[in-house]
Amino acid sequence: MVNEEAKRIVLKRKLRRLIRTTEMLLLNTPHILVEYHETSEMKIKKIKFQLELNSLLYEEANDADEKKKLEEEKKALELSLADELKNGLEIMDWLIEDVKRYGMNNRAEELEILRDVRESELEELKGSGLK
């Protein structure tokens, strides 16, 4: 049986790898609206990975200074996530209009569902004390 500490080590390693991989993917410059949307979604995922890693590190932190630093980092990441969610919602609104214009109603419905999910995430962040 694998102990919990080994699981945490593997999870932290995996999160760091996912963050680095996402950073590499974000080096590509978007040129069209769909690429801007994909880039926004990648940024959201990267920030969520960073928040998860931050949470794991916070649980392991031993001293108050380290915990305070991680709390400040978490607040900054949550602000970044809120900003990216707002940007992503704006991009999705434009993309939904374009997709509908080209008669791709199924894709528009999928994007509208995703937009609703992102709006809920943003409201949840605002409800947790973000301004």
C-alpha positions as a Markdown table, in Angstrom:
| # | Residue | x | y | z |
|---|---|---|---|---|
| 1 | Met | 0.0 | 0.0 | 0.0 |
| 2 | Val | 1.3 | 3.4 | -1.0 |
| 3 | Asn | 1.5 | 5.8 | 1.9 |
| 4 | Glu | 0.0 | 9.3 | 1.8 |
| 5 | Glu | 3.4 | 11.1 | 1.8 |
| 6 | Ala | 4.4 | 9.3 | -1.4 |
| 7 | Lys | 1.1 | 10.2 | -3.0 |
| 8 | Arg | 1.7 | 13.9 | -2.1 |
| 9 | Ile | 5.2 | 13.9 | -3.5 |
| 10 | Val | 4.0 | 12.4 | -6.8 |
| 11 | Leu | 1.1 | 14.8 | -7.0 |
| 12 | Lys | 3.4 | 17.9 | -6.4 |
| 13 | Arg | 5.8 | 16.6 | -9.0 |
| 14 | Lys | 2.9 | 16.1 | -11.5 |
| 15 | Leu | 1.4 | 19.6 | -10.8 |
| 16 | Arg | 4.8 | 21.2 | -11.3 |
| 17 | Arg | 5.2 | 19.4 | -14.6 |
| 18 | Leu | 1.7 | 20.4 | -15.7 |
| 19 | Ile | 2.5 | 24.0 | -14.8 |
| 20 | Arg | 5.7 | 24.0 | -16.8 |
| 21 | Thr | 4.0 | 22.3 | -19.8 |
| 22 | Thr | 1.2 | 24.8 | -19.8 |
| 23 | Glu | 3.7 | 27.7 | -19.7 |
| 24 | Met | 5.4 | 26.2 | -22.7 |
| 25 | Leu | 2.1 | 26.0 | -24.6 |
| 26 | Leu | 1.3 | 29.6 | -23.7 |
| 27 | Leu | 4.4 | 30.8 | -25.6 |
| 28 | Asn | 2.5 | 30.5 | -28.8 |
| 29 | Thr | 0.9 | 33.8 | -29.8 |
| 30 | Pro | -2.8 | 33.6 | -30.6 |
| 31 | His | -3.8 | 35.0 | -34.0 |
| 32 | Ile | -7.5 | 34.2 | -34.3 |
| 33 | Leu | -10.4 | 34.3 | -31.8 |
| 34 | Val | -10.5 | 30.5 | -31.3 |
| 35 | Glu | -6.8 | 30.6 | -30.3 |
| 36 | Tyr | -7.4 | 33.4 | -27.9 |
| 37 | His | -10.1 | 31.3 | -26.3 |
| 38 | Glu | -7.9 | 28.3 | -26.1 |
| 39 | Thr | -5.1 | 30.4 | -24.6 |
| 40 | Ser | -7.5 | 31.8 | -22.0 |
| 41 | Glu | -8.6 | 28.3 | -21.1 |
| 42 | Met | -4.9 | 27.2 | -20.7 |
| 43 | Lys | -4.2 | 30.1 | -18.5 |
| 44 | Ile | -7.2 | 29.2 | -16.3 |
| 45 | Lys | -6.0 | 25.6 | -16.0 |
| 46 | Lys | -2.4 | 26.8 | -15.2 |
| 47 | Ile | -3.7 | 29.0 | -12.4 |
| 48 | Lys | -5.8 | 26.2 | -11.0 |
| 49 | Phe | -2.8 | 23.9 | -11.0 |
| 50 | Gln | -0.8 | 26.6 | -9.2 |
| 51 | Leu | -3.6 | 26.9 | -6.6 |
| 52 | Glu | -3.7 | 23.2 | -6.0 |
| 53 | Leu | 0.1 | 23.1 | -5.6 |
| 54 | Asn | -0.1 | 26.1 | -3.3 |
| 55 | Ser | -2.7 | 24.3 | -1.2 |
| 56 | Leu | -0.4 | 21.2 | -0.9 |
| 57 | Leu | 2.6 | 23.3 | 0.1 |
| 58 | Tyr | 0.5 | 25.2 | 2.6 |
| 59 | Glu | -0.5 | 22.0 | 4.3 |
| 60 | Glu | 3.1 | 21.0 | 4.6 |
| 61 | Ala | 4.4 | 24.4 | 5.7 |
| 62 | Asn | 6.0 | 24.4 | 9.2 |
| 63 | Asp | 6.5 | 28.0 | 10.1 |
| 64 | Ala | 4.3 | 31.0 | 10.2 |
| 65 | Asp | 6.4 | 33.0 | 7.7 |
| 66 | Glu | 6.1 | 30.3 | 5.1 |
| 67 | Lys | 2.4 | 30.0 | 5.6 |
| 68 | Lys | 1.9 | 33.7 | 5.4 |
| 69 | Lys | 3.9 | 33.8 | 2.1 |
| 70 | Leu | 1.8 | 31.0 | 0.7 |
| 71 | Glu | -1.4 | 32.7 | 1.8 |
| 72 | Glu | -0.3 | 35.9 | 0.0 |
| 73 | Glu | 0.5 | 33.8 | -3.1 |
| 74 | Lys | -2.9 | 32.2 | -3.0 |
| 75 | Lys | -4.6 | 35.6 | -2.9 |
| 76 | Ala | -2.6 | 36.8 | -5.9 |
| 77 | Leu | -3.4 | 33.6 | -7.8 |
| 78 | Glu | -7.1 | 34.0 | -7.0 |
| 79 | Leu | -7.0 | 37.5 | -8.3 |
| 80 | Ser | -5.3 | 36.3 | -11.4 |
| 81 | Leu | -7.9 | 33.6 | -11.8 |
| 82 | Ala | -10.7 | 36.1 | -11.5 |
| 83 | Asp | -9.1 | 38.4 | -14.1 |
| 84 | Glu | -8.6 | 35.5 | -16.5 |
| 85 | Leu | -12.1 | 34.3 | -16.0 |
| 86 | Lys | -13.4 | 37.8 | -16.8 |
| 87 | Asn | -11.3 | 37.9 | -19.9 |
| 88 | Gly | -12.3 | 34.4 | -20.9 |
| 89 | Leu | -16.0 | 35.3 | -20.6 |
| 90 | Glu | -15.6 | 38.3 | -22.9 |
| 91 | Ile | -13.7 | 36.2 | -25.4 |
| 92 | Met | -16.4 | 33.4 | -25.2 |
| 93 | Asp | -19.2 | 36.0 | -25.8 |
| 94 | Trp | -17.4 | 37.1 | -29.0 |
| 95 | Leu | -16.7 | 33.5 | -30.1 |
| 96 | Ile | -20.3 | 32.5 | -29.5 |
| 97 | Glu | -21.5 | 35.3 | -31.7 |
| 98 | Asp | -19.1 | 34.2 | -34.5 |
| 99 | Val | -20.0 | 30.5 | -34.2 |
| 100 | Lys | -23.7 | 31.3 | -34.4 |
| 101 | Arg | -23.1 | 33.6 | -37.4 |
| 102 | Tyr | -21.5 | 30.6 | -39.2 |
| 103 | Gly | -24.4 | 28.3 | -38.3 |
| 104 | Met | -22.5 | 26.1 | -35.9 |
| 105 | Asn | -25.3 | 26.1 | -33.2 |
| 106 | Asn | -24.1 | 22.9 | -31.5 |
| 107 | Arg | -20.7 | 24.4 | -30.9 |
| 108 | Ala | -22.4 | 27.6 | -29.7 |
| 109 | Glu | -24.4 | 25.7 | -27.2 |
| 110 | Glu | -21.2 | 23.9 | -25.9 |
| 111 | Leu | -19.5 | 27.3 | -25.5 |
| 112 | Glu | -22.6 | 28.7 | -23.7 |
| 113 | Ile | -22.4 | 25.9 | -21.2 |
| 114 | Leu | -18.8 | 26.5 | -20.6 |
| 115 | Arg | -19.5 | 30.2 | -20.2 |
| 116 | Asp | -22.1 | 29.4 | -17.6 |
| 117 | Val | -19.5 | 27.2 | -15.7 |
| 118 | Arg | -16.9 | 30.0 | -15.9 |
| 119 | Glu | -19.5 | 32.6 | -14.7 |
| 120 | Ser | -20.3 | 30.3 | -11.7 |
| 121 | Glu | -16.6 | 29.9 | -10.9 |
| 122 | Leu | -16.1 | 33.7 | -11.0 |
| 123 | Glu | -19.2 | 34.2 | -8.8 |
| 124 | Glu | -17.8 | 31.6 | -6.4 |
| 125 | Leu | -14.4 | 33.5 | -6.3 |
| 126 | Lys | -16.2 | 36.8 | -5.6 |
| 127 | Gly | -18.3 | 35.1 | -2.9 |
| 128 | Ser | -15.1 | 34.0 | -1.2 |
| 129 | Gly | -14.0 | 37.5 | -0.6 |
| 130 | Leu | -12.4 | 38.7 | -3.8 |
| 131 | Lys | -13.1 | 42.2 | -5.0 |
